[in-house]
């Protein structure tokens, strides 16, 4: 995973996030892989999971304790079919969902 800083949810004085933030994946729609960025304002356990169009969890792509900061992870389609998938950022005190679309190449 690569650590980067984002403008959204950031305090420009110290470049640490002030709030949790889950970014829309890019590119979206995607064909092979996509990037998901997120901000964590303090040290906490972080889980990012991906769900199929029926709501079944298909993969957990992040499941670890993270320091305050902004992070980026990639999701690879593997053998998934075209469709709209959901990804979820979950911590002890925060929960957010976004949708992403997988298209055939």
Secondary structure, 3 states (H helix, E strand, C coil): CEECCCCCCECCCCCCECCCEECCCECCCECCEEEEEEEECCCEEEEEEEECCCCCEEEEEEEEEECCEEEEEEEECCCCCCEEEEEEEECCCCEEEEEEEECCC
